[in-house]
Amino acid sequence: MTVPARPLVLGGIVQATVLLLLGATVGLGAAGWLAGILFAAGTWTLLGRSLEHHHGHRWGHADTVTFGRLILTGGVIALTADAVAGYTHHVALIGLAAVSLACDGLDGQIARRTGTTSEFGARFDMEADSVLAIALSVYLGTTLGWWAVGIGLFRYAYVLASYPMPWLNGALPPRFSRKVVAASQGAVLVVTSAGLLPVPLAQACIAVSIASLVWSFGKDVRWLWRQESLRREAPWWSGSRQAEPAATTV
């Protein structure tokens, strides 16, 4: 099955339109244009490869919503790059981020109601959330201090750690507190980025969010480590301990 070209082409056109509108209204600088173009090129390349990997996946309405959120995030990234360069377009950035966040969860509801939930859709939604988080945390770094970027780096640090420690890729049991922590990050990032709170209070909110992420990720890592320890300690005849392949793919 070939990669569905229509969503990628239409998405590319919409992303270009968003950047052009930002350029015509708020006036993107060189950093913004470069970041927006690089984001679009990287996103479309990775998305195309992911669709090739999930060759049985049929593009649905939920995927379109997630793609729309990702396109809005492309605008946020362009505006964030300008902010780092010293040219802040605050209202436009918060507006795009707020719309993207407001649509979070809508794609999941559509997928469940239409019976089109899939591994690809879940991963697509998670990546869209992560990219928005890193963009907003970088924007916060320009005003609250660069330590605030830590709130958006947690998942990427976890992914990097999984390369030398592949047991981190193990399946995790459902946990309500994990969902609460994840959902709260987006709200905290948008509210603090909007400048609705005094700087000390905004910094305190970010610090609490980072602490909650440390707790949540730590709880998952501890659970996975225990499972890995049990697997390694199990006698070979029990069937629960399997020999690892010579080259592990993660």
DRENVEX-325327 format. One line per 5 residues: number of its first residue (from 1); for each residue x, y, z of N, C-alpha, C. Coordinates in steps of 0.05 Angstrom, whole numbers, plus 32768, in hexadecimal, padded with zeros to 4 digits. Atoms other than C-alpha are relative to their C-alpha. Layout:
BEGIN
NUM	X Y Z X Y Z X Y Z | ...
END
This chain:
BEGIN
1	8011 7FE8 8000 8000 8000 8000 8012 8019 8000 | 7FF0 7FE8 8002 801C 8043 7FEC 7FF8 8015 8015 | 8006 7FEB 7FED 8020 807F 801A 7FEA 8012 7FF5 | 8015 7FEF 800A 7FE0 80A9 8014 800B 801C 7FFB | 7FF3 7FE7 8007 7FFB 80E6 7FEE 7FEE 8018 8005
6	8012 7FE9 7FFE 7FBD 8111 7FF3 8002 800F 801B | 7FFD 7FF1 7FE7 7FC1 8121 803E 801A 800E 8002 | 7FE6 7FF3 7FFE 800B 8130 8039 8001 8019 7FEE | 8000 7FE9 8012 8002 815E 7FFD 7FEF 8017 800B | 8012 7FEB 7FF6 7FC6 8182 801A 800B 800C 801A
11	7FF3 7FF6 7FE8 7FEA 8187 805D 8016 8014 7FFA | 7FEA 7FEE 8008 8026 81A6 803B 7FF6 801B 7FF7 | 800C 7FE7 800A 7FFA 81D9 8019 7FF6 8011 8017 | 800B 7FF2 7FE9 7FD7 81EB 805A 8017 800C 8012 | 7FEA 7FF6 7FF0 8019 81F1 8080 800D 8018 7FF3
16	7FF5 7FE9 800E 8035 821F 804A 7FEE 8018 8002 | 8014 7FEA 7FFE 7FF5 8248 804E 8002 800D 801C | 7FFD 7FF6 7FE5 7FFD 824F 809A 8018 8012 8002 | 7FE8 7FF0 7FFF 8044 8267 8093 7FFE 801A 7FF0 | 8003 7FE8 8011 8032 8297 805B 7FEE 8015 800E
21	8012 7FEE 7FF1 7FF9 82B4 8085 800E 800D 8017 | 7FF0 7FF4 7FEA 8027 82BE 80C0 8014 8014 7FF5 | 7FEE 7FED 800C 8059 82DF 8093 7FF3 801A 7FF7 | 800F 7FE8 8009 8024 830E 8077 7FF4 8010 8016 | 800E 7FF2 7FEA 8005 831F 80BA 8014 800A 8015
26	7FEE 7FF8 7FEB 8038 831E 80F2 801D 8005 7FF6 | 7FE6 7FFC 800B 8075 831C 80C5 8016 7FEE 800B | 7FEC 8013 7FF7 80A0 82DF 80CE 801C 8009 7FF9 | 7FE4 7FF9 8006 80EB 82EB 80D3 800E 7FE8 7FF3 | 7FF1 8015 800D 8122 82C1 80B4 8000 7FE6 8011
31	7FFF 8017 7FEE 8125 8293 80F1 7FE5 7FF1 7FFF | 801A 800C 8001 80DA 8287 80EE 7FFB 7FF1 7FE6 | 8003 800E 801A 80DA 8276 80A4 8010 7FE7 7FFF | 7FEE 8018 8000 8115 8247 80AC 7FF5 7FEA 8011 | 800A 8015 7FED 80F7 8223 80E8 7FE6 7FF4 7FF4
36	8019 800A 800B 80B2 821E 80C6 8005 7FED 7FE8 | 7FFB 8011 8018 80CF 8201 8085 800E 7FE6 8009 | 7FF3 8019 7FF6 80FD 81D0 80AA 7FEC 7FEE 800E | 8014 8010 7FF2 80C4 81BA 80D6 7FEE 7FF1 7FEC | 8011 800C 8014 8097 81AE 809A 800E 7FE9 7FF1
41	7FF1 8015 800F 80CD 8187 8074 8004 7FE8 8011 | 7FFB 8017 7FEE 80DE 815C 80B0 7FE7 7FF1 8007 | 801A 800D 7FF9 8096 814F 80C3 7FF5 7FEF 7FE9 | 800B 800F 8017 8081 813A 807D 8011 7FE8 7FFA | 7FEF 8017 8004 80BD 810D 8076 7FFB 7FEA 8014
46	8004 8014 7FEC 80B2 80EA 80B8 7FE3 7FF4 7FFF | 801B 8009 8002 8067 80E6 80AE 7FFD 7FEC 7FE8 | 8001 8013 8017 8070 80C6 8069 800D 7FE5 8007 | 7FF3 801A 7FF8 80A0 8092 8086 7FEF 7FF1 8013 | 8012 800E 7FED 8070 8083 80BF 7FE9 7FF3 7FF2
51	8016 800C 800F 8037 8078 808E 8009 7FE8 7FF0 | 7FF5 8017 800E 8063 8049 8066 8003 7FE9 8013 | 7FFC 8015 7FEC 8073 8023 80A6 7FE5 7FF3 8008 | 801B 800A 7FFA 8029 801E 80B8 7FF0 7FFE 7FE5 | 800A 8001 801B 8018 8009 8071 7FE2 7FF8 7FFE
56	801C 8007 8000 7FD3 7FEF 8085 7FEE 8015 800A | 8010 7FEB 7FF4 7FBC 8030 80A3 7FF1 8010 7FEB | 8010 7FF0 8012 7F83 8055 8082 7FFC 801C 800E | 8002 7FE4 7FF6 7F84 80A1 808B 7FE3 8007 8006 | 801C 7FFA 7FF8 7F46 80B7 80B1 7FFD 801D 800A
61	8006 7FE4 7FF7 7F25 80F6 80CD 8010 8007 8018 | 7FF0 7FFB 7FE8 7F4A 80EF 810F 801C 8008 7FF9 | 7FE5 7FF9 8009 7F8C 80F0 80EA 8001 801C 7FF5 | 8001 7FE5 800C 7F77 812F 80C6 8000 8015 8016 | 8001 7FED 7FE9 7F68 8152 8109 801C 8002 800C
66	7FE5 8000 7FF5 7FAC 813C 8124 8013 800F 7FEE | 7FEF 7FF3 8014 7FCE 8154 80E4 7FFB 801F 8002 | 8006 7FE4 7FFD 7FAA 8197 80EC 800E 800C 8018 | 7FF2 7FF7 7FE7 7FC5 819E 8133 801E 8003 7FFB | 7FE3 8000 8005 800B 818E 811A 8007 8018 7FED
71	7FFB 7FE9 8012 8005 81C3 80E3 7FFF 801A 8010 | 8001 7FE8 7FEF 7FF0 81F8 8116 801A 8002 8011 | 7FE7 8001 7FF0 802D 81E2 8140 8017 8009 7FEE | 7FEB 7FF6 8012 8058 81F0 8102 8001 801E 8001 | 8001 7FE3 7FFD 8041 8238 8108 800B 8009 801B
76	7FF5 7FFA 7FE6 8051 8238 8152 801E 7FFE 8000 | 7FE3 8004 8001 8097 821E 8144 800D 8017 7FF1 | 7FF5 7FE9 800F 80A3 8255 8110 8000 8019 8012 | 8001 7FE8 7FEF 808C 828B 8141 8013 7FFD 8018 | 7FEE 8005 7FEA 80B5 826B 8179 801D 8006 7FF8
81	7FE6 7FFB 800A 80F3 826E 814E 8005 801E 7FFE | 7FFE 7FE3 8001 80E6 82B8 8142 8004 800C 801C | 7FFD 7FF6 7FE4 80DE 82C2 818E 801C 7FFC 800A | 7FE5 8005 7FF8 8121 82A2 819A 8013 8014 7FF4 | 7FEF 7FED 800E 813F 82D1 8167 7FFA 801D 8009
86	8005 7FE6 7FF5 8120 830C 818C 7FE7 800E 7FF4 | 8018 7FF3 800C 80E0 8319 8164 7FE7 7FF0 8009 | 8017 800E 7FF4 80A3 8304 818C 7FE6 8008 7FF4 | 801B 7FFC 800A 805E 82FB 816E 7FED 7FF2 8013 | 800C 800E 7FE9 803B 82EA 81AF 7FE3 7FF7 7FFA
91	801C 8006 8003 7FF1 82ED 819C 7FFC 7FEA 7FEB | 8002 8014 8015 7FF9 82C4 815C 8009 7FE5 800B | 7FF5 8019 7FF6 8023 828F 817F 7FEC 7FF3 8014 | 8012 800B 7FEC 7FF3 8286 81BA 7FE6 7FF8 7FF2 | 8019 8008 800E 7FB7 8285 818B 8002 7FE5 7FF2
96	7FFC 8019 800E 7FD3 824D 8160 8003 7FE9 8014 | 7FFC 8015 7FEC 7FE9 8226 819E 7FE6 7FF9 800E | 8019 8005 7FF2 7FA6 822E 81C0 7FEC 7FF0 7FEF | 8012 8010 8012 7F7F 8214 8183 800A 7FE4 7FFE | 7FF4 801B 8001 7FAF 81D9 817D 7FFA 7FF1 8019
101	8006 800D 7FE7 7FA6 81C9 81C6 7FE3 7FFA 8004 | 801C 8004 7FFE 7F5B 81D1 81C3 7FF6 7FE8 7FF0 | 8008 8017 8011 7F58 819C 818C 800C 7FE6 800A | 7FF4 8018 7FF5 7F82 816C 81B5 7FEA 7FEF 800E | 8015 8011 7FF6 7F56 8131 81C7 7FE9 7FFC 7FED
106	8016 8002 8014 7F25 813F 818E 8006 7FE9 7FED | 7FF9 8016 8013 7F4C 8110 8160 7FFB 7FE5 800C | 8004 801A 7FF2 7F49 80D8 8194 7FE2 7FFA 8001 | 801D 8005 7FFF 7EFD 80E1 819C 7FF5 7FF8 7FE5 | 8009 8006 801B 7EF3 80E0 8151 8008 7FE3 7FF9
111	7FF7 801B 8007 7F1D 80A1 814A 7FF0 7FEB 800F | 800F 8013 7FF1 7EF7 807D 8181 7FE3 7FFE 7FF6 | 801C 8000 8009 7EB2 8091 8167 7FFD 7FF4 7FE4 | 8001 800B 801B 7EC3 807C 8120 800D 7FE5 7FFE | 7FF3 801A 8000 7EE7 803D 8134 8019 7FFF 7FF0
116	7FE8 7FFF 8010 7F28 8053 8114 8019 8004 8011 | 7FE9 7FFE 7FEF 7F57 8051 8150 8016 7FEE 7FF5 | 7FEA 800F 800B 7F9C 8038 813C 801A 8007 800E | 7FE6 7FFB 7FF4 7FE4 8033 8153 800C 8019 7FF3 | 7FF5 7FE8 800E 7FF7 8067 811E 7FF3 8019 800B
121	800E 7FE8 7FF6 7FC1 8098 8136 8008 8008 801C | 7FF7 7FFA 7FE5 7FD6 8092 817F 801C 800C 8000 | 7FE5 7FF5 8001 801F 809E 816E 8000 801C 7FF3 | 8002 7FE6 800D 800D 80D7 813F 7FF7 8016 8013 | 800A 7FED 7FEC 7FE5 80F9 8176 8015 8007 8015
126	7FEB 7FFB 7FEB 801D 80F0 81A9 8016 8012 7FF5 | 7FEA 7FEF 800B 8051 810E 817A 7FF7 801C 7FFC | 800A 7FE5 8003 8024 8149 816B 8000 800F 801B | 7FFF 7FF4 7FE6 801D 8156 81B6 801D 8007 8008 | 7FE5 7FFC 7FF8 8068 814F 81C1 800D 8018 7FF2
131	7FF4 7FEA 800F 807B 8180 818A 7FF6 801A 800A | 800C 7FE7 7FF5 804B 81B5 81A4 800D 8006 801B | 7FF5 7FFC 7FE6 8067 81AB 81EA 801D 800B 7FFE | 7FE4 7FF6 8003 80B0 81B5 81D4 8000 801C 7FF5 | 8000 7FE5 800B 809E 81F2 81AB 7FF8 8015 8015
136	8009 7FED 7FEC 8079 8214 81E4 8015 8002 8017 | 7FEC 7FFE 7FEB 80AF 8202 8217 8018 8010 7FF7 | 7FEA 7FEF 800A 80E4 8222 81EB 7FF7 801D 8001 | 800A 7FE4 7FFF 80B8 8260 81E5 8001 800A 801D | 7FFF 7FF8 7FE4 80B2 8261 8231 801D 8005 8009
141	7FE4 7FFC 7FF9 80FD 825B 8235 800A 801C 7FFB | 7FF7 7FE5 8007 8104 82A0 8216 7FF7 8015 8015 | 800B 7FED 7FEC 80DD 82C0 8250 8004 7FF7 801D | 7FFF 800B 7FE4 80DF 8292 828D 801B 7FF4 8007 | 7FE7 800E 7FFB 8124 8275 8285 8002 7FE6 7FF1
146	7FFD 8017 8011 8140 823D 825B 7FFB 7FE5 800E | 8006 8019 7FF2 8135 820A 8292 7FE4 7FF6 7FFA | 801C 8007 8006 80EB 820C 827E 7FFE 7FED 7FE8 | 8000 8012 8017 80FE 81E6 823E 7FFE 7FE3 8009 | 8001 801C 7FF6 8103 81A8 8269 7FE5 7FF4 7FFF
151	801B 800B 8001 80B8 81A1 8269 7FF9 7FF3 7FE5 | 8005 800C 801B 80B9 8192 821E 8014 7FEB 7FF8 | 7FEB 8013 8008 80F7 8167 821E 7FFD 7FE4 800C | 8002 8019 7FF2 80E0 812F 824B 7FFC 7FE8 7FEE | 8006 8017 8011 80C3 8102 8216 8017 7FF9 7FED
156	7FE9 8005 8012 80FE 810C 81E6 8018 7FF4 800F | 7FEB 800C 7FF0 812F 80FD 821E 7FFA 7FE2 8005 | 8009 801C 7FFC 8107 80BD 822C 8006 7FEF 7FE7 | 7FFB 800E 8019 810B 80A9 81E3 801E 7FFB 7FFC | 7FE3 8004 8003 8156 80B4 81E1 800A 7FEB 8013
161	7FF7 8014 7FEC 815F 808C 8221 7FF8 7FE4 7FF8 | 8009 801B 8007 8139 8052 8202 8013 7FF2 7FEC | 7FEE 800C 8012 8170 8047 81CF 8015 7FEE 800F | 7FEE 8011 7FF1 81A5 802F 8201 7FF1 7FED 8014 | 8010 8010 7FED 816D 8013 822E 7FE6 7FF8 7FF3
166	8018 8006 800F 813A 7FF2 81FF 7FE9 7FF6 8011 | 8016 8009 7FEF 8112 7FD7 823A 7FEC 8017 8006 | 8012 7FE9 7FFC 80F5 801E 823F 7FEA 8001 7FEC | 8015 8001 8015 80CD 800E 8200 7FEA 7FEC 8008 | 8015 8014 7FF8 80A4 7FDA 8227 7FE5 800D 8003
171	801B 7FF6 7FFD 8059 7FE0 822A 7FF9 8007 801D | 8007 7FF7 7FE5 803E 8006 8265 7FE2 7FFB 8006 | 801C 8003 7FF9 7FFD 7FF8 828A 7FF2 801B 8000 | 800E 7FE7 7FFE 7FC7 802D 8286 8002 800C 801C | 7FFE 7FF3 7FE6 7FCE 8061 82BD 7FF3 801C 7FFD
176	800F 7FE7 8002 7F9D 809B 82C7 8011 8018 8006 | 7FEF 7FE9 7FF8 7FD1 80C7 82E9 8012 8008 7FE9 | 7FEF 7FF9 8017 7FFD 80C3 82AB 7FF1 8011 7FEC | 8010 7FF0 8012 7FC4 80DE 8281 7FFC 801C 800B | 8005 7FE6 7FF4 7FB7 8116 82B2 8019 8012 7FFE
181	7FE7 7FF1 8002 8000 812B 82B3 8005 8009 7FE4 | 7FFB 7FF9 801C 8005 8129 8267 7FED 8016 7FF7 | 8013 7FEC 8009 7FC5 8151 825D 8005 801B 800D | 7FFB 7FE6 7FF2 7FD9 8186 8290 8017 8010 7FF4 | 7FE9 7FF2 800B 801A 8196 826C 7FF8 8014 7FEB
186	8008 7FEE 8015 7FF9 81B5 8230 7FF2 8019 800B | 800F 7FEA 7FF4 7FCA 81E0 825A 8014 8013 800E | 7FED 7FF0 7FF2 8004 81F8 8285 8011 8010 7FED | 7FEF 7FF3 8013 802F 8208 8249 7FF2 8018 7FF2 | 800F 7FEA 800E 7FF9 8231 8225 7FFA 8017 8013
191	8006 7FEB 7FED 7FE4 8257 8264 8018 8010 8007 | 7FE7 7FF1 7FF9 802B 8269 8278 800B 800F 7FE9 | 7FF6 7FF2 8018 803E 827A 8231 7FEF 8019 7FFA | 8012 7FE9 8006 8002 82A9 822C 8006 8018 8012 | 7FFA 7FE9 7FEE 801E 82D4 8264 7FEA 8008 8012
196	8017 7FFA 7FEF 7FDF 82CF 828D 8007 7FFF 801E | 7FF8 8002 7FE4 8006 82C2 82CD 8019 8011 8005 | 7FE7 7FF3 7FF9 803B 82EA 82F1 8018 7FED 7FFC | 7FE9 8011 8006 8081 82D1 82E1 8006 7FEC 8016 | 7FFA 8013 7FEA 808E 82B2 8326 7FEC 7FE9 8000
201	8014 8015 7FFF 804C 828C 8323 8002 7FEE 7FE7 | 7FFC 8010 8018 8058 8276 82DB 8018 7FED 8003 | 7FE8 8011 7FFB 809D 825C 82EF 7FF9 7FEA 8013 | 8008 8015 7FED 807E 8237 8329 7FEF 7FEA 7FF3 | 8011 8014 800E 804A 8216 82FB 8012 7FEE 7FEF
206	7FEE 8011 8010 8081 81FF 82CC 8010 7FED 8011 | 7FF1 8011 7FEE 80AA 81E5 8306 7FEF 7FE8 800A | 8012 8016 7FF7 806E 81BD 8320 7FFB 7FEC 7FE9 | 8005 8012 8017 8061 81A2 82DA 8019 7FEE 7FFB | 7FE8 8010 8004 80A9 818B 82D3 8002 7FEB 8016
211	8000 8013 7FEA 80A5 816B 8318 7FED 7FE9 7FFB | 8014 8014 8005 8066 8146 8304 8009 7FED 7FE9 | 7FF5 8011 8016 8088 812D 82C4 8016 7FEE 800B | 7FEB 8011 7FF4 80C4 8114 82ED 7FF3 7FE9 800F | 800E 8015 7FF1 8094 80EF 831A 7FF3 7FEB 7FED
216	800E 8012 8012 806A 80D2 82E1 8013 7FEE 7FEF | 7FED 8010 800F 80A5 80BD 82B5 800F 7FED 8013 | 7FF2 8011 7FEE 80C9 80A3 82F2 7FF0 7FE7 8008 | 8011 8017 7FF9 808E 8077 8305 7FFF 7FEC 7FEA | 8000 8012 8017 808C 805A 82BF 801B 7FF2 7FFD
221	7FE6 800C 8003 80D7 804E 82BC 8004 7FEB 8016 | 7FFE 8013 7FEA 80D5 802C 8300 7FF1 7FE6 7FFA | 8010 8017 8007 809D 7FFE 82E9 800D 7FEF 7FEA | 7FF3 800F 8016 80C1 7FEC 82A8 801A 7FF3 800A | 7FE7 800C 7FF6 8102 7FE0 82CE 7FFA 7FE7 8010
226	8008 8018 7FF1 80DF 7FAF 82FD 7FF8 7FEA 7FED | 8008 8015 8013 80C1 7F8A 82C2 8019 7FF5 7FF2 | 7FE8 800A 800D 8105 7F86 82A0 8011 7FEF 8014 | 7FF2 8010 7FEC 8125 7F6D 82E1 7FF4 7FE5 8004 | 800E 801A 7FFE 80F0 7F37 82E8 8005 7FEF 7FE8
231	7FFC 8010 8018 80FA 7F22 82A0 801C 7FF5 8000 | 7FE5 8009 8000 8145 7F1D 82A9 8005 7FEA 8015 | 7FFC 8013 7FEA 8140 7EF7 82EB 7FF0 7FE6 7FFC | 8010 8018 8004 810D 7EC5 82D1 8011 7FE9 7FF4 | 7FF0 8016 800B 812A 7E7F 82C3 7FF9 7FFC 7FE3
236	8003 8002 801D 8133 7E70 827A 7FE9 7FED 7FF8 | 8015 8013 8007 8102 7E35 827D 7FE3 800A 8005 | 801B 7FF5 7FFA 80C9 7E61 8295 7FF2 800B 7FE8 | 800C 7FF5 8019 80C0 7E7E 824F 7FFD 801E 8001 | 8003 7FE3 7FFE 80BE 7EC5 826A 801A 800F 7FFA
241	7FE7 7FF4 8006 8107 7ED1 825C 8009 7FF7 7FE5 | 7FF9 8006 801C 8118 7ED5 8213 801C 800C 7FFA | 7FE6 7FF6 8008 815C 7EDD 81F4 7FFD 8018 7FEF | 8001 7FE8 8010 8168 7F22 81D9 800E 7FFC 7FE5 | 7FF3 8003 801A 8178 7F26 818E 801B 800E 8000
246	7FE5 7FF5 8001 81BF 7F37 817A 7FFF 801E 7FFB | 8003 7FE3 8005 81A8 7F7B 815F 7FE3 8008 8006 | 801B 7FF8 7FF8 816D 7F9A 8182 7FF7 8019 7FF1 | 800C 7FE9 800E 8141 7FC9 8159 7FED 800E 8012 | 8012 7FF0 7FEF 8120 8001 817E 7FF4 8016 7FEF
END
